[in-house]
Amino acid sequence: MNLGLVILTVYLFVLLGIALYAAKQDKKNIKDFATGGGLGIFILTLTFSATYHSAYAFMGAGGFAYNNGIGWWCNGLWTVLPGVLFWVWGRRFWFIGKRYGYLSVSDYASDVYRSKTVGVLVTLITMVFTIPYVAIQAIGCSYIFQTISGGMLSYTAGALIFFAIMIVLVFLGGMKGVAITDAAQGVFMFVGLLGGSLWVILANFPSVADAYQAAFSHTPELFTLPGPKGVVTPQDWVSRWVVITFGMMMFPQVTLRFFAGKNLNVMKWSAVFSSIYLTMIYVFTPCVGMIGRILMPDIAAPDTIFPELLLKYTPAVFAALIISGALAAAMSTGDSQLHATSTMLATDVYKKYVNKKADENAMYNVAKVGVIIIGLASVVFALTRPTALADLLVLSNGGVAVLVPAVIGGLYWKRATREAAIASIVIGELLMITMTFILKAAPFGLSGAFWSMMISLVIFVGVSLVTKPQEHTKQVIDSINDFFAEDEEPAQAPQKNLALD
Amino acid sequence: MKFNGKTIFFSVLIFSIIMVNPPIVFWVNDYCVTHPLTFGWPTLYLWLEFWFVVMIVDFIVAALKLKAWNCSQDAKEIEQVSRPEF
């Protein structure tokens, strides 16, 4: 066994130890399995951030910068804005979670529109499109095991190891276990990505500026848009950040964290620190991608540029430690995704349609079986070796992004109706599938996912205006507005006071 | 027209988003063709990073100063409501 594999194995055992510790605090009921029983600022920040940044952070990001240059930093929009949305939207979800006992977004959507169909649609779509996203993590792990073992471990073996670890992590501790292991992995991936990138750069160039200068001399097209391959056009720019930013906020592993904060203060500061964490972690990533063109011009899979550079230009022990950070990025997202989708399976499918009398313990057990089923489906998908990680990310986000109008509309707009929610989700999803998979069309250069999201918004507004809203929708929104209204500041004339408070 | 803290927060946020999107970002890109590096770093990267930092600072200031975001609701008891069957 080589040194890299030894370090990776030790790292995995440490993770399992943390999960075991969390398991001792698990109360074996579905509510704690789902929400973790109220998380603090440190854990919530790191579990949200580590879950948000997946294998893409270590693999896809460097690969995209390698291929397309500085246009990759459009990415910054979907690292800053999630924190803002986590607070602006999340606090409203947090409140109704407490008031109405919602455990998931589909639970909320079904109730706010008084429609089982809406709930089923949200559950089905988020589950189906989470599977390719879990597969991204499995692919990332497979690459990591393959790279660090020098080819001793096959791609298939890597995917199966990922599956086994995910099952154990989620089985042991539920949300609390996932959150605590995420926090540990969040620290590890932050230090790993920043420290590893800087080491690779300084091992080859006197400074970051010298590295950029060399990359510019080698491929100047990397420094302007649309990049060497002409990919990052204005339309690609807009499609990419809109679909990913809003789509990401609809994934169950993210929405479940809306309900997980101990209180509003925790939610607020976790949101702020997440924006900082998610953005800072990428400071040196474009430089690594760009110098990869000089140092490894003929790499077969650009997605692996960062681990390959680490293994080639840094000491073996250090490289293995940093690559463990990459594994952390993949697994912290993978375990959260499996945990969230299995929770939905228990609360939104089993409890509502299979066994209405199921108690919390029964749902807890169903959730655990769900982890195995969904995990297996994801690994099978990963073994088909689908497209590049960045493209897979856009695809899975596009699938859930059409839910945004219906889900967020029910939080703010009293005129929103169940007919509008159903129409916007069904038509939006059909459009997304048709444009992306069948026609492969991108009218005016904008992606099918972007169009379907916009059209579903228009349908949602249009149908709501011609149909009758539910009284319950109004009651839920009123309760949110009442709860937050009391402390709203009065509007002031600009000439009197422009200060924030 | 009247302003309050939230309006200022969202105005700065939206303005920053506009600054890092087409057409502005592609106008900056035209400048970057002749000035690709600034202080040794990619000019376009610095432009984008500057506005992302503005967004984050805007968020931090709002979190610290906005009365509507002071989380005084944490002191309130949330009345749990049973959901009617449908």
Interface residues (C-beta under 8 A of the other chain):
Chain A: I70 W73 C74 G76 L77 T79 V80 L81 G83 V84 W87 F95 K98 R99 Y100 G101 D111 R114 S115 K116 S207 V208 A209 D210 Y212 Q213 F216 P220 F223 T224 L225 P234 W237 V238 W241 N263 L264 N265 K268 W269 A271 V272 S275 I276 T279 P286 H472 S479 F483 F484 E486 D487 E488 E489 P490 A491 Q492 A493 P494 L498 A499 L500 D501
Chain B: M1 K2 F3 N4 G5 K6 T7 I8 F9 L13 I17 V20 N21 P22 P23 V25 F26 N29 C32 V33 P36 L37 F39 G40 W41 P42 T43 L44 Y45 L48 E49 F52 M55 I56 F59 I60 V61 A62 A63 K65 L66 K67 A68 W69 N70 C71 S72 Q73 D74 K76 I78 E79 Q80 V81 R83 P84 F86
